[in-house]
Amino acid sequence: MRVGVDIGGTFTDFVVQDVATGATRNHKVLSTPEDPSIGMLQGLDELGIVDDAKVLVHGTTAGLNALLSRSGERIALVTTAGFGDVPVIGRGGNADIWNLRPVRPEPLVRPEDIITIEERTRFDGRVDAGVAEQDGRRAAAWLIEEGIDSVAVVFLHAHQNPANELAMRAHLARFAPTVSVVLSHEAAPEQGEFERMSTTLATAYVARTVDKYLKNLAVELDRRDCRAPLQVMRSSGGICSAELVTRQPIQTILSGPAGGVVAVATLAKRLSRPNLIAIDMGGTSSDVSLVVDGKNVLATEVEIAGQVMRMPVVELHTIGAGGGSIARTEAGGLRVGPKSAGSTPGPACYGRGGTEPTVTDAHLLLGRIDAERFLGGHMRLDRRAAERAIAALGDLLEMPTEQTAEGILAVANGLMANAIRTLAMRRGVDPREFSLVAFGGAGPLHGAALADELGITEVIVPFATGVLSAWGMLHADVRHDLSAPISGLADDPEVLSRLDVLAEALRAEGSRLLDLERVPKEQREYILSADMRYVGQEHTLTVRLDDAVKLADNFHSAYRSRYGHAMQRAAVEFSNVRLAATGVTPSMDEGLRPTRADATAEHRDVWFAGSRHRAGIVSRDSLTADAVRGPAVIEEAGSTTLVPPSWEAIRDESNAIVLRKVNS
């Protein structure tokens, strides 16, 4: 068996694939936020396949939760004298220019836990002053006295020459051997003083949390006679072994959502639709991503909870709008999220003690989900509790209960539509030229409404839609991302010669890592790229290095695509060189041919646009290539698809539901 596990804020999802037949089955359990591994192990026990597992891939929220909740361990920073204020100063500007009282995120390290050292490496890597043993001894003694177990070492220009950082690690290993040390040239070997420091601090902050979580999980799996090596999804859309991921724990920060992005890129090939917008709506949040020309869109930087991290990451726009997002009044208006009821206590209709109205409560009240068949009948919902919660909010707004419920969904849809517009504009694409893929437990309930708002005419609800991120993890490639700084003009022969040397060194290191992952030689791929910019600019674009002769032309083309213009005569320079060392996961015949079930004539009242409609209730297994006209509700074990009036749905040969706008 091959097993994919996605640990979400509300549910933990499982996809089990039979290696011999390709047949898949799905499973869900409520997540356990106090220790995410508990829910994962519970689900594996219920499935009873641990000892049969050949592959076990999971997305962990351990690092993300530590960052969001500020529950990581106390850390210290050792940095160059004169630069101890960098975490506080940040980038200096106010990102929210319309806010008259901006609140700057608190650094992960306290000012009193910053140690400065009289050392100096110049911009070109020349060392003017090394690290004295007495400074290392002083730092170690202070760490021991304060009881700090994790320290970030960030010296100026260490990405050009790491000698001083390595010397400090050697001193700390000698005088404070139990302290975990994270060096900036290993965490983020790139230009950008603040970005390198911020990434290193975040890595140190979550390192011990992630390490402890994975070790405890490995012990529990071993107790269950699990022979499959534990693999972890990374933010780049690749996977690696649990042992290797602890070297760069920050790269698990978007572990779960990355699985969904990989799944959508896989679907783009199977559905022959190279351009897709994906909305993954779960119980706590919604993640928007793009697939352009059949490929994931990657970024080199991400900001989460006010912390900037420089690393390869699938480009996502995440908002606090999920099935469990709580609706409330604010300044006389209706607001939804970002606070979520989660799995404990959950929406009011879960009957677990929740009393605040949520998006799920609104869907139940409007007849869009069935109280008796939620999660395939494994969980019964309390409609009266949902009605009480929404009615109380309606009283505050002086609105009828059903109108309040529709208002909750309209606000949630507006938040998601704006997230899609933001990501599309950032990449210079028109949403109307894309198909919308709606998945997650709640995504298919909102797909058609989002498409209407954005002018999109086709919505795709894939098979296993409620657990698609876990399915995507089984299709992810083993991937290690490496980088090295390089500066100079793109047409300088000496610079290009240095580029060749760096590329060869990165390839050798990538090959070594794939050896550790036991990836066969015939499944390996190496993709080289460079961060480039016009001379005088700060921000870069990443361009593949397929042809050195056409490198500048490729950059101009990428720049024009992103910004709508290019400066053909301007000089172009390098900033970093990157290598993605990949072990390609072989594709499988997954037995995705649709199962068939007899259709039954069933209807119930569903609210649309302020009025009650008689909607047909259709089992997904009974759906065929014959169109089902809305209003209709298509039910399956892990999700529900809503087909509003003026839309129709079919089931295609890949087992996906395709919704299309009907010309009126």
C-alpha positions in Angstrom: 0.0 0.0 0.0 1.0 3.6 -0.6 -0.5 6.0 2.0 -0.8 9.8 1.9 -1.8 11.7 5.0 -2.8 15.4 5.1 -3.1 16.9 8.6 -5.5 19.8 8.4 -6.8 22.2 11.0 -10.2 20.4 11.3 -9.8 17.0 9.6 -6.9 14.6 8.9 -7.3 13.1 5.5 -6.0 9.7 4.2 -5.6 8.2 0.8 -4.6 4.5 0.5 -3.5 3.2 -2.9 -3.0 -0.4 -3.7 0.3 -0.8 -5.5 -0.8 -3.9 -7.5 -4.2 -2.6 -8.8 -4.0 1.2 -8.4 -7.3 1.2 -6.6 -7.7 3.9 -4.0 -9.8 4.4 -0.9 -10.2 7.5 1.3 -10.7 8.1 5.0 -11.1 11.1 7.4 -10.8 11.6 11.1 -11.0 14.8 13.2 -7.7 16.4 13.7 -6.1 16.6 17.2 -4.5 20.1 17.4 -2.8 19.4 20.8 -0.7 16.7 19.0 -1.3 16.3 15.3 0.2 12.8 15.3 -2.6 11.4 17.5 -5.2 11.9 14.8 -2.9 10.5 12.2 -2.1 7.4 14.2 -5.8 7.0 15.0 -6.7 7.1 11.3 -4.0 4.6 10.4 -5.2 2.3 13.1 -8.8 2.5 11.9 -7.6 1.7 8.3 -5.6 -1.3 9.6 -2.9 -1.0 6.8 0.2 0.2 8.7 2.1 -3.0 8.4 1.2 -3.3 4.7 2.4 0.2 3.8 5.3 0.5 1.3 5.2 4.3 1.1 4.0 6.7 3.8 4.0 10.4 2.9 2.4 13.0 5.2 2.1 16.7 5.4 2.9 18.0 8.9 1.5 21.2 10.5 4.0 21.0 13.5 6.2 23.8 12.3 3.4 26.0 11.0 1.4 25.6 14.2 4.5 26.6 16.3 4.9 29.7 14.2 1.3 30.7 14.1 0.7 30.1 17.8 4.2 31.3 18.9 4.6 28.0 20.8 8.2 27.3 19.6 11.1 27.2 22.0 12.9 30.3 23.2 15.8 31.0 20.9 18.9 33.2 20.8 20.6 35.1 18.0 24.4 35.4 17.6 25.2 38.1 15.0 27.7 40.6 13.8 28.3 43.6 16.1 26.2 46.5 15.0 23.5 44.4 13.4 21.6 43.2 16.5 18.6 45.4 15.6 17.9 43.8 12.2 15.1 41.6 13.5 13.3 44.6 14.9 13.9 47.0 12.0 12.9 44.4 9.4 12.5 45.9 6.0 11.9 49.3 7.4 8.8 50.2 5.5 5.1 49.8 6.4 3.6 47.1 4.1 0.1 48.3 5.0 0.3 51.8 3.7 -3.4 52.6 4.5 -3.1 51.7 8.2 -2.4 54.8 10.3 -1.5 52.6 13.3 0.4 49.6 11.8 1.4 46.9 14.2 4.8 45.4 13.4 5.0 41.7 14.0 7.1 40.8 17.1 10.4 39.2 16.2 10.8 35.5 17.1 13.9 36.4 19.2 13.7 38.8 22.2 16.1 41.8 22.1 17.7 40.6 25.3 18.5 37.2 23.7 20.7 38.7 21.0 24.5 38.4 21.3 26.8 40.5 19.1 30.3 39.4 18.1 33.2 41.5 16.8 33.7 39.7 13.6 33.6 40.8 10.0 33.4 39.3 6.5 33.3 41.7 3.6 30.8 41.6 0.7 33.2 39.7 -1.5 33.9 37.0 1.1 37.2 38.3 2.4 37.5 37.9 6.2 38.7 41.0 8.0 38.1 39.7 11.5 37.6 36.1 12.7 35.7 34.7 15.6 37.7 34.7 18.8 37.5 31.6 21.1 36.7 33.9 24.0 33.6 35.2 22.2 32.5 31.6 21.5 33.0 30.7 25.2 31.1 33.8 26.3 28.1 33.0 24.1 28.1 29.4 25.2 28.2 30.3 28.9 25.3 32.7 28.5 23.2 30.2 26.6 23.7 27.6 29.3 23.0 30.1 32.1 19.7 31.2 30.4 18.7 27.6 29.6 18.3 28.3 25.8 18.5 25.2 23.7 18.4 26.6 20.2 20.5 29.4 18.7 20.6 31.1 15.2 24.0 32.3 14.0 23.8 35.0 11.4 27.0 36.8 10.4 27.2 39.6 7.8 28.0 38.2 4.3 28.3 34.6 5.6 26.6 33.5 2.3 29.8 34.5 0.5 32.2 32.9 3.0 30.8 30.8 5.9 34.2 30.5 7.7 33.1 32.6 10.7 29.8 30.9 11.2 31.5 27.5 11.0 34.0 28.7 13.6 31.2 29.8 15.9 29.5 26.5 15.6 32.7 24.7 16.5 33.1 26.9 19.6 29.5 26.3 20.7 29.8 22.5 20.0 32.8 22.5 22.4 31.5 24.7 25.2 27.7 24.1 24.9 27.3 20.7 23.1 23.6 20.3 23.9 22.6 23.5 22.2 21.0 23.2 18.7 22.8 25.6 16.2 21.3 26.9 12.9 23.7 28.7 10.6 22.4 31.3 8.1 24.6 30.1 5.2 22.9 26.7 5.5 19.4 27.9 6.1 19.3 30.6 3.3 22.6 30.9 1.4 21.4 34.0 -0.5 21.7 37.7 -0.7 19.5 39.8 1.5 20.6 40.6 5.0 17.2 40.7 6.7 15.7 37.8 4.7 18.6 35.5 5.6 18.3 36.5 9.2 14.5 36.1 9.3 14.7 32.7 7.7 17.4 31.5 10.1 15.5 32.7 13.1 12.3 30.9 11.9 14.3 27.7 11.3 15.8 27.8 14.8 12.4 28.6 16.2 10.6 25.5 14.8 13.6 23.1 14.5 13.2 21.3 17.9 9.4 21.2 17.6 9.5 19.6 14.2 12.3 17.2 15.2 10.5 16.1 18.4 7.3 15.6 16.5 8.9 13.5 13.8 10.9 11.4 16.2 7.8 10.7 18.4 5.8 9.8 15.3 8.6 7.4 14.1 8.6 5.7 17.4 4.8 5.2 17.3 5.0 3.9 13.8 7.8 1.5 14.7 5.5 0.2 17.6 2.9 -0.6 14.9 5.5 -2.6 12.8 5.4 0.0 10.0 8.2 -0.9 7.5 7.6 2.1 5.2 10.1 4.9 5.5 8.4 8.1 6.8 8.5 10.8 4.1 7.4 14.4 4.6 5.9 16.9 2.1 7.9 20.1 1.7 6.7 23.6 0.9 8.3 23.4 -2.6 5.9 20.6 -3.7 8.5 17.8 -3.2 9.0 15.2 -0.6 12.0 13.9 1.3 12.8 11.5 4.1 11.9 12.6 7.7 15.6 12.3 8.6 16.7 14.8 5.9 13.8 17.2 6.4 15.0 17.9 10.0 18.0 19.7 8.5 15.7 22.3 7.0 12.5 22.1 9.1 11.3 25.4 7.9 10.7 23.9 4.5 7.7 22.0 6.0 5.9 25.2 6.8 3.3 24.8 3.9 3.5 21.0 3.9 -0.2 20.3 3.7 -1.3 22.9 1.1 1.6 21.9 -1.2 0.1 18.5 -1.6 -3.0 20.1 -3.1 -0.9 22.1 -5.5 0.9 19.0 -6.7 -2.4 17.2 -7.2 -3.8 20.1 -9.3 -0.6 20.0 -11.5 -1.1 16.3 -11.9 -4.7 16.9 -12.9 -3.7 19.5 -15.5 -1.9 16.8 -17.4 -4.6 14.2 -17.1 -7.4 16.6 -18.0 -5.5 18.3 -20.9 -6.1 21.7 -19.3 -2.7 23.4 -18.8 -4.1 26.5 -17.0 -5.9 26.0 -13.8 -6.8 28.1 -10.8 -7.2 26.0 -7.6 -9.2 26.8 -4.5 -8.7 24.3 -1.6 -11.2 25.1 1.0 -11.0 23.1 4.2 -12.4 23.5 7.7 -10.0 26.3 8.8 -8.7 28.2 5.8 -8.7 28.4 2.0 -5.6 28.2 -0.2 -5.5 29.6 -3.8 -2.9 28.5 -6.2 -2.1 28.5 -10.0 -1.0 26.0 -12.5 0.3 27.8 -15.6 1.3 25.9 -18.8 0.9 22.6 -16.8 3.4 23.6 -14.1 3.2 24.7 -10.5 4.1 28.3 -9.9 7.0 28.6 -7.4 8.1 31.5 -5.4 11.5 32.1 -3.7 10.0 33.8 -0.6 7.0 33.5 1.7 5.6 35.5 4.6 3.6 33.8 7.3 2.5 35.3 10.5 4.7 38.4 9.8 7.8 36.3 9.4 9.7 36.4 6.1 11.3 33.2 4.9 13.5 32.8 1.9 13.1 29.3 0.4 11.5 27.6 -2.6 7.7 27.4 -2.0 4.6 26.8 -4.1 3.0 30.1 -4.6 -0.2 30.3 -2.5 -2.5 32.9 -1.2 -4.1 31.7 2.0 -7.0 33.3 3.8 -8.9 32.5 6.9 -12.1 31.4 5.2 -13.0 27.8 5.7 -16.0 25.7 6.7 -15.3 26.4 10.4 -14.7 30.2 9.9 -16.8 32.1 12.5 -19.2 34.8 11.4 -19.6 37.9 13.6 -20.6 41.5 13.6 -18.0 44.3 13.4 -18.8 48.0 13.1 -22.3 47.1 12.2 -21.4 44.8 9.3 -21.0 41.1 8.8 -17.5 39.6 8.9 -16.4 36.0 8.4 -13.1 34.6 9.7 -10.2 34.5 10.2 -11.0 32.9 13.6 -12.2 29.3 13.1 -14.1 26.9 15.3 -11.7 24.2 14.1 -12.4 20.6 15.1 -12.8 21.5 18.8 -15.4 22.6 19.5 -16.2 22.9 15.8 -19.2 24.5 14.1 -22.4 24.7 16.2 -23.9 21.9 14.0 -21.2 19.5 15.1 -22.8 19.2 18.5 -19.4 19.4 20.3 -20.1 22.5 22.3 -19.7 25.2 19.6 -22.2 28.0 19.7 -20.9 30.5 17.2 -22.2 30.6 13.6 -19.9 29.3 10.9 -19.9 28.8 7.1 -20.8 25.1 7.6 -23.8 26.1 9.8 -24.9 28.4 7.0 -24.7 25.6 4.3 -26.7 23.2 6.6 -29.4 25.8 7.3 -29.8 26.6 3.6 -30.2 22.9 2.7 -26.9 22.6 0.8 -25.6 19.7 3.0 -27.5 16.8 4.5 -27.4 16.5 8.3 -27.8 12.7 8.1 -25.2 12.0 5.4 -22.3 14.3 6.4 -19.0 12.5 5.9 -20.8 9.6 4.2 -23.1 9.2 7.2 -20.3 8.9 9.8 -21.1 12.2 11.4 -24.6 13.5 12.1 -25.2 17.3 12.2 -27.5 19.3 14.4 -29.6 21.6 12.3 -31.3 23.2 15.2 -28.0 24.2 16.8 -27.0 25.8 13.5 -30.3 27.7 13.3 -29.9 29.0 16.8 -26.4 30.2 16.2 -27.2 32.0 12.9 -30.5 33.4 14.3 -28.6 35.0 17.2 -26.3 36.7 14.6 -29.3 37.7 12.5 -30.9 39.4 15.5 -27.8 41.6 15.9 -27.9 42.5 12.2 -31.7 42.8 12.1 -31.9 40.2 9.3 -34.0 37.0 8.8 -32.1 33.8 9.6 -31.9 32.5 6.0 -30.8 35.9 4.7 -28.1 36.0 7.4 -26.9 32.5 6.3 -26.7 33.7 2.7 -24.8 36.8 3.8 -22.2 34.6 5.6 -21.6 32.6 2.4 -21.5 35.8 0.2 -18.8 37.3 2.5 -16.8 34.1 2.4 -17.1 34.0 -1.4 -16.0 37.6 -1.6 -12.9 36.8 0.4 -12.0 33.9 -1.8 -12.6 35.7 -5.0 -10.4 38.6 -3.9 -7.7 36.1 -3.0 -7.9 34.6 -6.5 -7.7 38.1 -8.1 -4.7 39.0 -6.0 -2.8 35.9 -7.1 -3.8 36.2 -10.7 -2.7 39.9 -10.9 0.6 39.0 -9.2 1.3 36.6 -12.0 -0.2 38.8 -14.8 -2.9 36.3 -15.9 -6.6 36.7 -16.6 -8.8 34.3 -14.5 -11.4 34.2 -17.3 -8.9 32.2 -19.4 -8.6 29.5 -16.7 -10.7 26.7 -15.4 -11.4 26.7 -11.7 -10.6 23.5 -9.7 -12.6 23.4 -6.4 -11.6 20.9 -3.8 -11.3 20.3 -0.1 -14.2 19.4 2.1 -16.0 22.7 1.4 -14.5 23.9 -2.0 -17.1 22.3 -4.3 -19.9 24.1 -2.4 -18.5 27.4 -3.4 -17.0 26.7 -6.9 -19.8 27.9 -9.1 -20.4 31.0 -7.0 -16.7 31.9 -7.3 -16.8 31.3 -11.0 -19.8 33.6 -11.4 -18.0 36.3 -9.5 -14.8 36.0 -11.6 -16.3 35.4 -15.0 -15.0 31.8 -15.2 -17.2 29.4 -17.2 -15.9 26.0 -16.1 -15.5 24.4 -12.7 -13.8 21.1 -12.1 -14.4 19.0 -9.0 -11.8 16.2 -9.1 -12.2 12.6 -7.8 -11.4 12.2 -4.1 -12.0 16.0 -3.8 -12.3 15.9 0.0 -8.8 14.4 0.4 -7.1 15.7 -2.8 -4.1 17.1 -0.9 -3.3 13.6 0.5 -3.7 12.2 -3.0 -1.3 14.8 -4.3 1.3 13.7 -1.8 1.4 10.3 -3.4 2.3 11.9 -6.8 5.0 14.3 -5.5 8.6 13.8 -6.6 11.5 13.5 -4.2 13.0 17.0 -4.3 15.9 18.9 -2.8 16.4 22.6 -3.6 19.9 24.0 -3.4 21.2 27.5 -4.0 24.4 29.6 -4.0 25.0 33.3 -4.4 26.6 34.7 -7.6 26.9 38.3 -8.7 27.9 39.9 -12.0 26.6 40.7 -15.4 24.8 37.9 -17.4 26.9 38.5 -20.5 30.3 38.5 -18.7 32.3 35.4 -19.8 34.1 35.3 -16.4 30.8 35.4 -14.5 29.4 32.6 -16.8 32.5 30.5 -16.1 31.8 30.9 -12.3 28.2 30.0 -12.9 29.3 26.7 -14.5 31.5 25.9 -11.5 28.7 26.6 -9.0 26.2 24.6 -11.1 28.6 21.6 -11.1 29.0 21.9 -7.3 25.3 22.1 -6.7 24.7 19.1 -9.0 27.2 17.1 -7.0 25.5 17.9 -3.7 22.1 17.2 -5.3 23.3 13.8 -6.4 24.6 13.1 -2.9 21.2 13.9 -1.4 19.4 11.7 -4.0 21.8 8.9 -3.1 20.7 9.2 0.5 17.1 9.0 -0.6 18.0 5.9 -2.7 16.6 7.3 -5.9 17.5 5.2 -8.9 19.8 7.0 -11.4 17.2 6.7 -14.2 14.6 8.6 -12.2 16.8 11.6 -11.5 16.4 15.1 -13.0 18.4 18.3 -12.3 16.8 21.7 -13.1 19.1 24.7 -13.0 17.9 28.3 -12.7 19.1 31.7 -11.7 17.7 34.7 -10.0 18.2 37.7 -12.3 17.3 41.4 -12.4 18.1 44.6 -14.2 21.1 46.3 -12.8 19.9 48.7 -10.1 16.9 46.7 -9.2 16.4 44.9 -5.9 13.8 42.2 -6.7 14.6 39.3 -9.0 12.9 36.9 -11.4 13.9 33.2 -11.5 14.8 32.0 -15.0 15.7 28.5 -16.1 19.2 28.0 -17.4 18.4 25.9 -20.4 20.6 27.9 -22.8 23.3 30.3 -21.7 23.3 32.0 -25.0 19.7 33.0 -24.8 19.7 33.6 -21.0 19.3 37.4 -21.2 16.5 37.0 -23.9 14.7 34.5 -21.6 14.9 37.0 -18.7 13.5 39.8 -20.9 10.7 37.5 -21.9 9.9 36.5 -18.3 10.0 40.1 -17.2 7.6 41.2 -20.0 5.2 38.3 -19.1 5.2 39.4 -15.4 5.2 43.2 -15.7 3.9 43.9 -19.2 7.1 45.5 -20.5 10.8 44.8 -20.8 14.0 46.9 -21.1 15.8 45.1 -23.9 18.9 47.4 -23.8 19.3 47.4 -20.0 22.1 45.4 -18.4 21.1 42.2 -16.6 22.8 40.7 -13.6 22.7 37.5 -11.5 21.8 37.3 -7.8 21.6 33.5 -7.1 21.9 30.2 -8.9 19.5 27.4 -8.0 19.3 23.7 -8.5 16.3 21.4 -8.1 17.5 17.8 -7.7 14.5 15.6 -8.3 13.7 11.9 -8.0 10.7 11.5 -10.3 7.8 9.4 -8.9 6.7 6.9 -11.6 3.1 7.3 -12.7 0.6 4.6 -12.0 -2.7 3.3 -13.5 -4.9 4.2 -10.6 -8.1 2.6 -11.5 -9.9 5.9 -11.7 -12.6 4.6 -13.9 -16.0 5.7 -12.5 -18.0 3.3 -10.4 -21.7 3.3 -11.3 -24.8 3.4 -9.1 -28.4 3.7 -9.9 -29.9 7.1 -9.7 -32.7 7.7 -7.2 -35.3 10.4 -7.4 -34.6 12.5 -4.4 -35.2 16.2 -3.8 -35.0 18.8 -1.0 -35.4 22.5 -0.6 -32.2 24.6 -1.1 -31.9 28.3 -0.9 -30.4 30.3 -3.8 -30.4 34.1 -4.1 -33.0 34.8 -1.5 -35.6 32.1 -2.5 -36.2 28.5 -1.9 -35.7 26.1 -4.8 -36.6 22.4 -5.2 -33.2 20.9 -5.9 -32.4 17.3 -7.1 -30.1 15.3 -4.8 -27.6 13.2 -6.9 -25.1 10.6 -5.7 -21.7 11.2 -7.4 -21.6 7.5 -8.3 -24.8 7.8 -10.2 -23.6 10.8 -12.2 -23.0 10.2 -16.0 -21.9 12.1 -19.1 -25.6 13.2 -19.3 -25.9 16.7 -18.0 -27.6 17.3 -14.6 -29.1 20.8 -14.7 -29.2 23.0 -11.6 -30.4 23.5 -9.1 -28.9 20.3 -7.8 -26.7 18.9 -5.0 -24.2 16.2 -5.8 -23.2 14.2 -2.7 -20.2 12.0 -1.9 -18.5 10.8 1.3 -16.0 13.6 1.7 -17.6 16.6 0.1 -20.7 18.1 -1.5 -20.9 19.8 -4.9 -23.5 22.6 -5.4 -25.0 23.1 -8.9 -26.8 26.4 -8.8 -29.5 27.4 -11.3 -27.9 28.4 -14.7 -25.2 25.7 -14.2 -25.1 22.0 -15.3 -22.8 19.1 -14.3 -21.4 16.0 -16.0 -19.0 13.3 -15.0 -16.1 12.9 -17.4 -13.9 9.9 -18.2 -11.4 10.8 -15.6 -14.1 10.6 -12.9 -14.1 14.4 -12.4 -17.3 16.4 -12.1 -17.3 19.2 -14.7 -19.6 22.2 -14.1 -20.3 24.5 -17.0 -22.3 27.7 -17.2 -25.5 27.3 -19.2 -26.2 30.0 -21.8 -29.5 31.6 -20.9 
